[in-house]
Amino acid sequence: MTAAASSTRPSTPPPVPGVDPTAPSRAPSKLAAVAMRARRRLASAARDVPAALALAAGLAAIYLLAVAIRFDGRASIELWRASVANLPIVLGCQLSAFVLTRSLRGAWRDVRFAEVVRSSEAALLGGAAMLALWPFRPAAGAAIPASVVAIDGLCTVVLVAAGRGFARLVVERYAPMLRRRVPRRALLVGAGATSGPIIRSLRQHPGLGLEVVGVLDADPRACGRRLAGVEIVGTPGELGRHAESLAIDVVLASGPGLLAAEARALASDCLGVGLPLLRLPSIESLLRGELAVRPRDVDVHDLLRRDPVRIDDESIGHDLRGGVALVTGAAGSIGSEICRQVLRYRPRKLILLDHSENGLFYLERELRALAQDGTEVVPFLASITDGRRVRAAFDRHRPAVVFHAAAHKHVPMSESNPGEAVKNNVFGTRTVASEAIRAQARSFVLISTDKAVNPSSVMGATKRLAELYVRSRAGTSATRCVTVRFGNVLGSSGSVVPIFRDQIRAGGPVTVTHPEMTRYFMTIPEAARLVLQAGAMGLGGEVFVLEMGEPVVIADLARRLIELSGPVEGRDIEITYTGMRPGEKLHEELRTADEASEATAHPKVIRLRQEAGRPAPGPADFDRLARAVDEAPEAIVAILSELVEGYRPGRPAGRPAAVAGPMCQQAAGRPGTRSAGQVAPAGDRPGRRGRRDPLRGREADVLEGRGVVEVSVSGHEG
């Protein structure tokens, strides 16, 4: 019984050497792939059947029209019968030509020159095939001469192009008339020769509800010309006149076609005539088919008083490509942008060090999708105040480049908790810098803030102390230790712009500390670029700052955001001045009195070198500060005052003493820096010294606090 049963079992084939018998066979997967491709082709062919039937009917009609033209409409019954007998050859050749040139799938409403050329190629190819097969036409069709083939080809080219154009005309011009929604009349500005593609793309997206009725071009010689059926009516300077004559509802601006100064002027003109201004995406993206036209609101990035700063990709790529980079504070606004930009240069490994588990989780997911060429993204959950954990990160991964973005950044929070600010900003920096030097990293970049210059806050004093420590280590190690000073970063978490936006959405009031308060501003990408550039060009011991143009009056910034958001100041929403909180400055500075500025290879990056001043605090000073971190805030502030030259704690700071330098000119006294009846002009108040000059901030007497500030203008992100 057992023997019989065993004899009926199929024999197991012997194992093949070098092949895992448990591994799945690849044959089924190949067959499945072939079957899937076949199904896709059949599905595609099925979708083409209606178009092929319609085209066949059209081609048959064109052929019969060619016969009628050839015989002047007087063809006999016998000729018509002969023509019908030749239809299989005509349709076979023409349909095959349209399929081979893929003209069958062209969008009939989207006629362009390329589509016309493709249709012409199909008609000519079909005509050539017909001529080749004409001698073999059936006997019943012998009465039809070969000249009919030429007429048929010409008619096919003309009528197919005309049919496509008519379909597009109906869809774009007449179909919108049947819709209930009336499109907004738009005036296109700044697009130049690319206006045509923009206008056509807007027509193809009627759901956007925009109809371009006029174009403004910077070249006066272009006036009177038509682009995609729309007239160039004037130049951007004539916006007000044409907006009224054309009954414009909205102004469209082409993103790359406008410089920052032109964008500001255009925004002012739009506000003057009460029209919203929408920005269009890059026309290069449109032409590459990567992006559809979808206008967006103008944001504050468009209104910076300068053009965005670019960087030297070659030097940064040489510094980062193929190496290991570590970013502390990686989950913050600045740290995460540094990570994104570092990935562009294809490092071998990118270490994300942050104490925020949730932030690190989402950042890792984002960066893994962006990583290319095998870049390894490694999340490392740690606090920079945990020396053993930080050492483990450096021992395990041996980074060559370190970007230290982790910090406590909020002025009011640091004033209330000075011990925590000292632990994080001073001793956290000391820990990371020391480990970078011990691990023989090639470079260490500290991200600091303009609040570290003649600080009036605990946050600024701790960042200044961190700067001094990094500078002191630069001369004693092979690691290139440099510092980057930021202005205020637009859009970073906790910065003034998101707070203003939230207040505007809530209906106000928008709270500003002081009508004359100014800040230097930079965008998040600019901040990250400056960090990478400093890491690549730094030799050790320097401080780098970005040429950020003129400081921006915070009250002006609030007004622009209100205007661009729709409400009217004074009618729909109010700006209130709440006073300066202890630790805040009226105007920030970019360098100290003992720092000399030097030009660099990058025209927008300035190097600062220490010329004189007190020696940096030594180990005994740091030990004394460490023993005081858990004591009363007054004791901590007292030690900071001893260690940080120029630190003036306890009161809002006014204008610092003027020192010559190469940067921004006086910004005070511009219209919009105060509200009538609230603060007198600067020249009318006693105790004012002269206006300020470059690279340093602006100078005046120390102002007393005026109450609680609702908005604190934050510095860098950590």
C-alpha positions as CSV (number, residue, x, y, z in Angstrom):
1,M,0.0,0.0,0.0
2,T,2.8,2.4,1.0
3,A,4.9,1.4,-2.0
4,A,2.0,1.9,-4.4
5,A,1.2,5.3,-3.0
6,S,4.8,6.3,-3.1
7,S,5.1,5.2,-6.7
8,T,2.3,7.5,-7.8
9,R,3.8,10.6,-6.2
10,P,5.6,12.9,-8.6
11,S,9.3,12.8,-8.1
12,T,11.0,15.9,-6.7
13,P,13.6,17.3,-9.2
14,P,17.1,17.4,-7.9
15,P,18.3,20.8,-6.6
16,V,20.2,23.0,-9.0
17,P,23.6,24.1,-7.6
18,G,23.8,27.8,-6.7
19,V,20.0,28.3,-6.8
20,D,17.9,28.7,-3.7
21,P,15.0,26.1,-4.1
22,T,12.8,28.3,-1.9
23,A,13.2,31.4,-4.1
24,P,10.2,32.3,-6.2
25,S,10.5,31.7,-9.9
26,R,10.9,34.8,-12.1
27,A,9.0,33.2,-15.0
28,P,5.6,34.0,-13.6
29,S,6.6,37.6,-12.9
30,K,7.8,38.0,-16.5
31,L,4.6,36.5,-17.9
32,A,2.6,38.8,-15.6
33,A,4.5,41.8,-16.9
34,V,3.9,40.8,-20.5
35,A,0.2,40.2,-19.8
36,M,-0.1,43.6,-18.1
37,R,1.5,45.4,-21.0
38,A,-0.8,43.5,-23.4
39,R,-3.9,44.6,-21.3
40,R,-2.7,48.2,-21.3
41,R,-2.3,48.2,-25.1
42,L,-5.7,46.6,-25.6
43,A,-7.2,49.2,-23.3
44,S,-5.5,52.0,-25.1
45,A,-6.6,50.6,-28.4
46,A,-10.2,50.4,-27.1
47,R,-10.0,54.1,-26.2
48,D,-8.8,54.9,-29.7
49,V,-11.7,53.1,-31.4
50,P,-14.2,56.0,-31.3
51,A,-11.6,58.5,-32.5
52,A,-10.6,56.1,-35.3
53,L,-14.2,55.7,-36.4
54,A,-14.7,59.4,-36.4
55,L,-11.5,59.9,-38.3
56,A,-12.4,57.2,-40.8
57,A,-15.7,58.9,-41.5
58,G,-14.0,62.3,-42.0
59,L,-11.3,60.9,-44.2
60,A,-13.9,59.2,-46.4
61,A,-15.8,62.4,-46.7
62,I,-12.6,64.3,-47.6
63,Y,-11.8,61.7,-50.3
64,L,-15.2,62.0,-51.8
65,L,-14.8,65.8,-51.7
66,A,-11.5,65.5,-53.5
67,V,-13.3,63.5,-56.2
68,A,-16.0,66.2,-56.5
69,I,-13.3,68.9,-56.8
70,R,-11.3,67.0,-59.4
71,F,-14.4,66.6,-61.7
72,D,-15.8,70.0,-60.9
73,G,-18.8,68.5,-59.2
74,R,-20.0,66.8,-62.5
75,A,-18.8,63.2,-61.7
76,S,-21.0,60.5,-63.2
77,I,-22.6,57.6,-61.4
78,E,-19.9,55.3,-62.7
79,L,-17.2,57.7,-61.3
80,W,-18.8,57.7,-57.8
81,R,-19.1,53.9,-57.9
82,A,-15.4,53.8,-58.8
83,S,-14.6,56.2,-56.0
84,V,-16.4,54.0,-53.4
85,A,-14.5,50.9,-54.7
86,N,-11.2,52.7,-53.9
87,L,-12.3,53.6,-50.3
88,P,-10.6,50.5,-48.7
89,I,-7.2,51.6,-50.1
90,V,-7.8,55.3,-49.1
91,L,-8.9,54.6,-45.6
92,G,-6.3,51.8,-45.0
93,C,-3.4,54.1,-46.1
94,Q,-4.6,57.2,-44.3
95,L,-5.6,55.5,-41.0
96,S,-2.3,53.6,-40.9
97,A,-0.4,56.9,-41.5
98,F,-2.3,58.6,-38.6
99,V,-1.7,55.7,-36.3
100,L,2.1,55.5,-37.2
101,T,2.6,59.2,-36.6
102,R,0.4,59.1,-33.4
103,S,-1.7,61.8,-34.8
104,L,-4.8,59.8,-33.8
105,R,-4.3,60.7,-30.1
106,G,-3.8,64.4,-30.5
107,A,-6.2,66.6,-28.6
108,W,-8.5,68.1,-31.2
109,R,-9.2,71.2,-29.1
110,D,-5.4,71.8,-28.5
111,V,-4.3,72.7,-32.1
112,R,-0.7,73.9,-32.2
113,F,1.9,74.2,-34.9
114,A,3.4,70.8,-33.9
115,E,0.0,69.1,-34.2
116,V,-0.5,70.7,-37.6
117,V,2.9,69.5,-38.7
118,R,2.2,66.0,-37.4
119,S,-1.2,65.9,-39.2
120,S,0.5,67.1,-42.4
121,E,3.1,64.3,-42.1
122,A,0.3,61.8,-41.6
123,A,-1.6,63.1,-44.7
124,L,1.6,63.1,-46.8
125,L,2.6,59.6,-45.7
126,G,-0.9,58.4,-46.4
127,G,-0.9,60.0,-49.8
128,A,2.4,58.5,-50.7
129,A,1.1,55.1,-49.7
130,M,-2.0,55.6,-51.8
131,L,0.1,56.6,-54.8
132,A,2.2,53.5,-54.4
133,L,-0.8,51.3,-54.2
134,W,-2.9,53.2,-56.8
135,P,-1.8,51.0,-59.7
136,F,-3.2,48.0,-57.8
137,R,-6.6,49.5,-57.1
138,P,-9.6,47.3,-58.0
139,A,-10.8,47.2,-61.6
140,A,-14.0,48.8,-60.5
141,G,-12.1,51.9,-59.3
142,A,-9.8,52.2,-62.3
143,A,-11.6,55.3,-63.6
144,I,-10.3,57.5,-60.8
145,P,-7.1,59.3,-61.7
146,A,-4.1,59.7,-59.4
147,S,-4.6,63.5,-59.3
148,V,-7.4,62.7,-56.8
149,V,-4.8,61.5,-54.4
150,A,-3.0,64.8,-54.4
151,I,-6.2,66.7,-53.9
152,D,-7.2,64.4,-51.1
153,G,-3.8,64.9,-49.3
154,L,-4.2,68.7,-49.5
155,C,-7.8,68.6,-48.3
156,T,-6.8,66.3,-45.4
157,V,-4.1,68.7,-44.2
158,V,-6.4,71.8,-44.4
159,L,-9.6,70.3,-43.0
160,V,-8.0,68.3,-40.2
161,A,-6.2,71.5,-38.9
162,A,-9.4,73.5,-39.4
163,G,-11.4,70.9,-37.5
164,R,-9.0,71.0,-34.6
165,G,-9.0,74.8,-34.6
166,F,-12.8,75.0,-34.6
167,A,-13.0,72.5,-31.7
168,R,-10.6,74.6,-29.7
169,L,-12.4,77.8,-30.6
170,V,-15.7,76.4,-29.4
171,V,-14.2,75.1,-26.1
172,E,-12.2,78.2,-25.3
173,R,-14.4,81.0,-26.6
174,Y,-18.0,80.0,-27.0
175,A,-18.5,77.2,-24.3
176,P,-17.6,79.7,-21.5
177,M,-20.5,81.9,-22.6
178,L,-22.9,79.1,-21.6
179,R,-21.5,78.9,-18.0
180,R,-23.2,80.8,-15.2
181,R,-19.8,81.8,-13.7
182,V,-18.5,85.0,-15.3
183,P,-14.7,85.0,-15.5
184,R,-12.7,87.8,-13.9
185,R,-11.1,90.1,-16.4
186,A,-7.4,90.0,-15.9
187,L,-4.5,92.2,-17.0
188,L,-1.2,90.3,-17.5
189,V,2.0,92.1,-16.5
190,G,5.7,91.3,-16.9
191,A,5.5,88.1,-18.9
192,G,7.1,89.5,-22.1
193,A,7.2,87.0,-25.0
194,T,5.9,84.3,-22.8
195,S,2.5,85.9,-22.5
196,G,1.1,83.8,-25.3
197,P,1.6,80.4,-23.5
198,I,0.2,81.9,-20.3
199,I,-2.9,83.2,-22.0
200,R,-3.5,79.9,-23.8
201,S,-3.0,77.9,-20.6
202,L,-5.5,80.1,-18.7
203,R,-8.0,79.5,-21.5
204,Q,-7.5,75.7,-21.2
205,H,-8.3,76.0,-17.5
206,P,-11.7,77.8,-17.4
207,G,-12.2,76.5,-13.8
208,L,-9.7,79.2,-12.7
209,G,-12.3,81.8,-13.7
210,L,-9.7,84.2,-15.3
211,E,-9.8,85.8,-18.8
212,V,-6.8,87.8,-19.9
213,V,-8.1,90.9,-21.8
214,G,-4.9,92.9,-22.0
215,V,-1.1,92.7,-21.6
216,L,1.3,95.2,-20.2
217,D,4.9,94.8,-21.6
218,A,8.0,96.7,-20.5
219,D,9.0,97.3,-24.1
220,P,7.0,100.3,-25.4
221,R,7.6,99.1,-29.0
222,A,5.5,96.1,-28.4
223,C,2.3,98.1,-27.8
224,G,-0.4,97.3,-30.4
225,R,0.8,93.8,-31.1
226,R,-1.4,90.8,-30.3
227,L,-0.3,87.7,-28.4
228,A,-2.7,84.7,-28.5
229,G,-5.4,87.1,-29.6
230,V,-4.9,89.6,-26.8
231,E,-3.5,93.1,-27.4
232,I,-0.5,94.5,-25.7
233,V,-2.1,97.7,-24.5
234,G,0.8,99.5,-22.7
235,T,3.6,99.4,-20.2
236,P,3.4,98.5,-16.5
237,G,3.6,102.2,-15.6
238,E,0.2,102.7,-17.2
239,L,-1.6,100.1,-15.1
240,G,-4.0,102.5,-13.6
241,R,-5.3,103.9,-16.9
242,H,-5.7,100.6,-18.6
243,A,-7.2,98.9,-15.5
244,E,-10.1,101.5,-15.7
245,S,-10.6,101.4,-19.4
246,L,-10.6,97.6,-19.6
247,A,-12.7,97.1,-16.5
248,I,-10.0,94.9,-14.9
249,D,-10.9,92.7,-11.9
250,V,-7.4,91.3,-11.1
251,V,-3.8,91.8,-12.2
252,L,-1.6,88.8,-13.0
253,A,2.2,89.1,-12.7
254,S,4.6,86.6,-14.2
255,G,6.9,85.3,-11.4
256,P,10.4,85.2,-13.1
257,G,9.6,88.2,-15.3
258,L,9.7,90.7,-12.4
259,L,12.6,91.7,-10.2
260,A,12.0,92.4,-6.6
261,A,11.9,96.2,-7.1
262,E,9.5,95.9,-10.0
263,A,7.3,93.6,-8.0
264,R,7.2,96.1,-5.1
265,A,6.3,98.9,-7.6
266,L,3.6,96.8,-9.2
267,A,2.2,95.8,-5.8
268,S,2.0,99.5,-4.8
269,D,0.2,100.4,-8.1
270,C,-2.3,97.6,-7.6
271,L,-3.0,98.8,-4.1
272,G,-3.4,102.3,-5.4
273,V,-6.2,101.3,-7.8
274,G,-7.7,98.7,-5.4
275,L,-7.0,95.6,-7.5
276,P,-5.7,92.2,-6.2
277,L,-2.3,91.1,-7.5
278,L,-1.8,87.4,-8.2
279,R,1.6,85.8,-9.1
280,L,2.0,83.1,-11.7
281,P,4.4,80.2,-11.4
282,S,7.6,80.0,-13.5
283,I,6.9,80.0,-17.2
284,E,9.8,77.6,-17.7
285,S,7.9,75.1,-15.6
286,L,4.8,75.7,-17.8
287,L,6.8,75.2,-21.0
288,R,8.3,72.0,-19.6
289,G,4.8,70.8,-18.8
290,E,5.7,70.4,-15.1
291,L,3.2,72.8,-13.7
292,A,-0.3,74.1,-14.5
293,V,-1.2,77.8,-14.3
294,R,-2.6,78.3,-10.8
295,P,-2.1,81.9,-9.6
296,R,-1.2,82.5,-6.0
297,D,-1.4,85.5,-3.7
298,V,1.6,87.7,-3.4
299,D,3.4,87.0,-0.2
300,V,6.0,89.0,1.8
301,H,8.9,87.2,0.0
302,D,7.9,89.2,-3.1
303,L,8.2,92.5,-1.2
304,L,11.8,92.2,0.2
305,R,13.7,95.3,-0.6
306,R,16.3,93.4,-2.6
307,D,16.6,90.5,-5.0
308,P,17.2,87.0,-3.5
309,V,20.8,86.1,-2.8
310,R,22.3,83.2,-4.8
311,I,25.2,81.0,-3.8
312,D,28.4,79.5,-5.3
313,D,27.2,76.0,-6.0
314,E,30.7,74.8,-7.1
315,S,32.5,75.5,-3.8
316,I,29.6,74.2,-1.7
317,G,29.4,71.0,-3.8
318,H,33.1,70.4,-3.3
319,D,32.7,70.8,0.4
320,L,29.7,68.5,0.8
321,R,29.6,66.0,-2.1
322,G,30.3,62.4,-1.0
323,G,30.9,63.3,2.6
324,V,29.1,63.1,5.9
325,A,27.1,66.2,7.2
326,L,25.5,66.7,10.6
327,V,22.8,69.3,11.3
328,T,21.7,70.0,14.9
329,G,18.2,71.5,15.4
330,A,17.4,69.6,12.1
331,A,13.6,69.6,12.7
332,G,13.4,73.4,13.0
333,S,12.6,75.8,10.2
334,I,16.2,76.7,9.4
335,G,17.7,73.3,10.3
336,S,15.2,71.5,8.0
337,E,15.9,73.9,5.1
338,I,19.7,73.4,5.6
339,C,19.0,69.6,5.4
340,R,17.0,70.0,2.1
341,Q,19.8,72.1,0.5
342,V,22.6,69.8,1.7
343,L,20.8,66.9,0.0
344,R,21.1,68.8,-3.3
345,Y,24.9,68.3,-3.2
346,R,24.6,64.5,-2.7
347,P,26.5,63.8,0.5
348,R,27.1,60.2,1.4
349,K,25.3,60.5,4.7
350,L,23.2,63.2,6.4
351,I,22.7,63.1,10.2
352,L,19.6,64.8,11.5
353,L,20.1,65.6,15.2
354,D,17.2,67.0,17.1
355,H,15.4,66.5,20.5
356,S,11.9,66.7,18.9
357,E,10.8,63.1,18.2
358,N,7.7,64.2,16.2
359,G,9.6,66.8,14.1
360,L,12.4,64.3,13.4
361,F,9.9,61.6,12.3
362,Y,8.3,63.8,9.7
363,L,11.5,65.4,8.5
364,E,13.1,61.9,7.9
365,R,10.1,60.8,5.8
366,E,10.4,64.0,3.7
367,L,14.1,63.8,3.2
368,R,14.2,60.1,2.4
369,A,11.9,60.9,-0.6
370,L,14.3,63.7,-1.7
371,A,17.5,61.7,-1.2
372,Q,19.2,60.6,-4.4
373,D,22.3,58.6,-5.4
374,G,22.3,56.5,-2.3
375,T,22.5,59.3,0.3
376,E,21.8,57.9,3.7
377,V,19.5,59.9,5.9
378,V,20.0,59.1,9.6
379,P,17.7,60.6,12.3
380,F,19.5,60.9,15.7
381,L,17.2,61.8,18.6
382,A,19.3,63.7,21.1
383,S,19.5,67.0,23.1
384,I,22.6,69.0,22.5
385,T,22.9,69.4,26.3
386,D,23.4,65.6,26.7
387,G,27.1,65.3,26.2
388,R,27.3,61.5,26.1
389,R,24.5,61.3,23.5
390,V,26.2,64.0,21.3
391,R,29.5,62.2,21.6
392,A,27.8,58.9,20.5
393,A,26.6,60.7,17.4
394,F,30.0,61.9,16.5
395,D,31.8,58.6,17.3
396,R,29.2,56.6,15.3
397,H,29.0,58.8,12.1
398,R,32.3,60.9,12.1
399,P,30.8,63.9,10.3
400,A,33.1,66.1,8.2
401,V,30.8,69.1,8.2
402,V,28.7,70.3,11.1
403,F,25.9,72.9,11.0
404,H,24.8,73.9,14.5
405,A,21.3,75.3,14.2
406,A,19.9,74.2,17.6
407,A,19.1,77.0,19.9
408,H,16.5,78.7,22.2
409,K,15.6,81.7,20.0
410,H,12.6,83.5,21.6
411,V,13.6,86.7,23.4
412,P,10.7,86.7,26.0
413,M,11.1,83.0,26.8
414,S,14.8,83.4,27.4
415,E,14.2,86.4,29.6
416,S,11.9,84.4,31.8
417,N,14.1,81.3,31.8
418,P,17.7,82.5,31.6
419,G,19.1,79.3,33.0
420,E,17.7,77.2,30.2
421,A,18.9,79.7,27.6
422,V,22.4,79.4,29.0
423,K,22.3,75.6,29.1
424,N,21.1,75.3,25.5
425,N,22.7,78.3,23.7
426,V,26.1,78.4,25.6
427,F,26.8,74.9,26.9
428,G,25.0,73.1,24.1
429,T,27.1,75.0,21.6
430,R,30.3,74.2,23.6
431,T,29.4,70.5,23.6
432,V,28.7,70.2,19.9
433,A,31.7,72.3,19.0
434,S,34.0,70.4,21.3
435,E,32.8,67.0,19.8
436,A,33.2,68.3,16.3
437,I,36.8,69.3,17.0
438,R,37.5,66.0,18.9
439,A,36.1,64.0,15.9
440,Q,38.3,66.1,13.5
441,A,35.4,67.5,11.5
442,R,36.6,69.6,8.6
443,S,34.3,72.5,9.5
444,F,31.9,73.6,12.2
445,V,29.3,76.4,11.5
446,L,27.5,78.1,14.3
447,I,24.2,79.8,13.5
448,S,24.0,83.0,15.5
449,T,21.8,86.1,15.3
450,D,22.1,89.9,15.0
451,K,20.7,90.0,18.5
452,A,24.2,88.9,19.7
453,V,25.6,92.3,18.8
454,N,25.6,94.6,21.8
455,P,22.9,92.4,23.3
456,S,20.0,93.7,25.3
457,S,18.5,90.3,26.0
458,V,19.5,87.0,27.6
459,M,19.0,85.3,24.2
460,G,21.4,87.7,22.5
461,A,23.9,87.5,25.4
462,T,24.0,83.7,25.3
463,K,24.4,83.7,21.5
464,R,27.3,86.2,21.8
465,L,28.9,84.0,24.4
466,A,28.6,81.1,22.0
467,E,30.2,83.1,19.3
468,L,33.1,84.0,21.5
469,Y,33.6,80.3,22.5
470,V,33.6,79.2,18.8
471,R,36.1,81.9,17.9
472,S,38.4,80.9,20.7
473,R,38.4,77.3,19.6
474,A,39.2,78.3,16.0
475,G,42.7,79.2,16.8
476,T,43.5,76.0,18.6
477,S,42.2,73.3,16.3
478,A,42.3,72.0,12.8
479,T,38.6,72.3,12.4
480,R,37.5,75.4,10.6
481,C,35.1,77.0,13.2
482,V,33.0,79.9,11.8
483,T,29.9,81.8,12.8
484,V,27.0,83.0,10.6
485,R,24.8,85.9,11.9
486,F,21.2,85.9,10.7
487,G,18.7,88.7,10.6
488,N,15.1,87.8,11.1
489,V,13.9,84.9,9.0
490,L,10.7,85.4,7.1
491,G,8.3,82.5,7.7
492,S,10.2,80.7,10.4
493,S,8.2,79.3,13.3
494,G,7.5,82.0,15.8
495,S,8.6,84.9,13.5
496,V,6.6,88.0,13.1
497,V,5.0,87.2,9.7
498,P,3.0,84.1,10.7
499,I,1.8,85.9,13.8
500,F,0.6,88.9,11.7
501,R,-1.1,86.5,9.3
502,D,-2.9,84.8,12.2
503,Q,-4.0,88.1,13.6
504,I,-5.3,89.3,10.2
505,R,-7.3,86.1,9.7
506,A,-8.8,86.6,13.2
507,G,-9.9,90.1,12.2
508,G,-7.2,92.0,14.2
509,P,-5.9,93.9,15.8
510,V,-2.4,93.5,14.4
511,T,-0.1,94.2,17.2
512,V,3.3,95.9,16.7
513,T,5.8,96.7,19.4
514,H,6.8,100.2,18.2
515,P,6.0,102.3,15.1
516,E,9.7,102.8,14.4
517,M,11.0,99.3,15.1
518,T,13.0,97.9,12.2
519,R,14.6,94.5,11.5
520,Y,16.8,93.0,8.8
521,F,15.0,90.2,7.0
522,M,16.0,87.2,5.0
523,T,14.1,84.3,3.6
524,I,14.5,80.7,4.9
525,P,16.2,79.5,1.7
526,E,18.6,82.5,1.9
527,A,19.4,81.7,5.5
528,A,20.2,78.1,4.6
529,R,22.3,79.2,1.6
530,L,24.4,81.6,3.8
531,V,25.1,78.7,6.2
532,L,26.3,76.5,3.4
533,Q,28.3,79.3,1.8
534,A,30.0,80.1,5.1
535,G,30.9,76.5,5.7
536,A,32.6,76.3,2.3
537,M,34.5,79.6,2.4
538,G,35.4,80.0,6.1
539,L,39.0,79.6,7.1
540,G,38.3,79.7,10.9
541,G,37.5,82.4,13.4
542,E,35.4,84.5,11.1
543,V,31.8,85.8,11.4
544,F,29.8,85.9,8.2
545,V,26.8,88.1,7.6
546,L,24.5,88.5,4.5
547,E,24.1,91.8,2.7
548,M,20.4,92.2,3.5
549,G,19.7,95.6,2.1
550,E,17.8,98.2,4.1
551,P,16.2,97.2,7.4
552,V,12.4,96.9,7.1
553,V,10.0,98.9,9.3
554,I,7.9,96.3,11.1
555,A,4.8,98.6,10.9
556,D,5.3,98.9,7.1
557,L,5.4,95.1,6.9
558,A,2.2,94.8,8.8
559,R,0.5,97.3,6.5
560,R,1.6,95.5,3.4
561,L,0.3,92.2,4.7
562,I,-3.0,93.7,5.6
563,E,-3.4,95.4,2.2
564,L,-2.4,92.2,0.3
565,S,-4.8,90.1,2.4
566,G,-7.8,92.3,1.5
567,P,-8.9,94.3,4.6
568,V,-8.5,98.0,4.8
569,E,-6.4,99.4,7.7
570,G,-8.5,101.7,9.8
571,R,-11.8,100.5,8.5
572,D,-11.6,96.7,8.7
573,I,-8.6,96.1,10.9
574,E,-6.4,98.1,13.2
575,I,-2.7,98.2,14.0
576,T,-2.0,98.8,17.7
577,Y,1.3,99.6,19.3
578,T,1.8,97.7,22.5
579,G,5.3,98.8,23.6
580,M,8.7,97.2,23.9
581,R,9.3,94.4,26.3
582,P,12.6,94.2,28.3
583,G,15.3,92.7,26.2
584,E,14.0,94.0,22.8
585,K,15.9,96.5,20.7
586,L,14.3,99.2,18.5
587,H,16.9,98.5,15.8
588,E,19.3,95.6,15.4
589,E,23.0,95.7,14.4
590,L,25.1,93.4,12.3
591,R,28.6,93.9,13.8
592,T,30.3,95.0,17.0
593,A,32.6,98.0,17.3
594,D,35.7,95.8,17.4
595,E,34.8,93.8,14.2
596,A,36.2,94.8,10.8
597,S,34.3,94.0,7.7
598,E,36.0,92.4,4.6
599,A,34.7,91.6,1.2
600,T,34.5,87.9,0.1
601,A,34.5,86.1,-3.2
602,H,30.7,86.2,-2.9
603,P,29.3,89.8,-3.5
604,K,26.5,89.4,-1.0
605,V,28.4,87.7,1.9
606,I,30.6,89.9,4.2
607,R,33.3,88.5,6.5
608,L,33.9,90.1,9.9
609,R,37.2,89.8,11.8
610,Q,37.9,90.6,15.4
611,E,40.3,93.5,15.7
612,A,40.4,94.3,19.4
613,G,38.3,93.9,22.5
614,R,38.4,91.8,25.7
615,P,39.7,88.3,25.5
616,A,37.2,85.6,25.2
617,P,35.9,84.1,28.5
618,G,38.1,81.2,29.7
619,P,37.3,77.8,31.3
620,A,37.0,79.4,34.8
621,D,34.3,81.8,33.5
622,F,32.3,79.0,31.9
623,D,32.6,77.0,35.1
624,R,31.2,79.9,37.1
625,L,28.3,80.3,34.7
626,A,27.6,76.5,34.8
627,R,27.3,76.6,38.6
628,A,24.8,79.4,38.4
629,V,22.4,78.0,35.7
630,D,19.9,76.7,38.3
631,E,20.2,79.8,40.6
632,A,18.0,82.9,40.6
633,P,17.6,84.7,37.2
634,E,19.3,87.8,38.6
635,A,22.4,85.9,39.4
636,I,22.6,84.4,35.9
637,V,22.1,87.8,34.3
638,A,24.7,89.3,36.5
639,I,27.4,86.8,35.4
640,L,26.3,87.2,31.7
641,S,26.8,91.0,32.1
642,E,30.4,90.4,33.3
643,L,31.2,88.0,30.6
644,V,29.6,89.7,27.6
645,E,30.9,93.1,26.7
646,G,28.1,95.5,25.7
647,Y,25.3,93.4,27.3
648,R,22.7,95.8,28.8
649,P,20.0,93.8,30.5
650,G,16.6,94.7,31.9
651,R,15.3,97.5,29.5
652,P,14.3,97.8,25.9
653,A,17.3,99.0,23.9
654,G,17.3,102.1,21.7
655,R,19.7,103.1,19.0
656,P,23.4,102.0,19.4
657,A,26.3,104.2,18.7
658,A,27.1,104.7,15.0
659,V,30.1,102.9,13.5
660,A,31.2,103.1,9.9
661,G,30.6,100.0,7.7
662,P,29.7,98.9,4.2
663,M,26.0,98.1,4.4
664,C,22.5,99.5,4.6
665,Q,21.7,103.1,4.7
666,Q,19.5,105.0,7.1
667,A,15.9,103.8,7.1
668,A,14.3,105.9,9.8
669,G,12.1,108.8,8.9
670,R,10.5,107.0,5.9
671,P,6.7,107.4,5.6
672,G,4.7,104.8,7.5
673,T,7.1,104.5,10.4
674,R,4.7,105.9,12.9
675,S,1.1,106.7,13.5
676,A,0.0,110.3,14.1
677,G,-0.3,111.2,17.7
678,Q,1.3,108.1,19.0
679,V,5.1,108.7,18.8
680,A,6.7,111.9,17.9
681,P,9.2,112.1,15.1
682,A,12.7,111.0,16.0
683,G,14.2,114.5,15.6
684,D,11.7,116.0,18.0
685,R,12.5,113.8,21.0
686,P,15.2,114.8,23.4
687,G,18.3,112.8,23.8
688,R,18.4,111.6,20.2
689,R,21.9,111.3,18.7
690,G,22.6,111.3,15.0
691,R,21.1,108.7,12.6
692,R,23.1,105.6,12.2
693,D,25.4,104.4,9.5
694,P,25.9,101.0,7.8
695,L,26.5,97.4,9.1
696,R,25.9,98.7,12.6
697,G,22.3,99.4,13.7
698,R,20.7,102.8,14.2
699,E,21.4,104.8,17.4
700,A,19.3,106.7,19.9
701,D,18.8,106.9,23.6
702,V,17.6,104.0,25.6
703,L,13.8,103.9,25.5
704,E,11.8,102.9,28.6
705,G,9.4,100.0,28.3
706,R,5.9,100.9,27.3
707,G,4.0,97.8,28.3
708,V,3.6,94.2,27.2
709,V,4.5,93.4,23.6
710,E,2.2,91.0,21.8
711,V,4.6,90.3,19.0
712,S,8.3,89.6,19.5
713,V,10.3,89.7,16.3
714,S,12.3,86.5,16.5
715,G,15.7,85.8,15.1
716,H,17.0,82.6,13.7
717,E,15.5,79.2,14.0
718,G,16.9,76.4,16.1
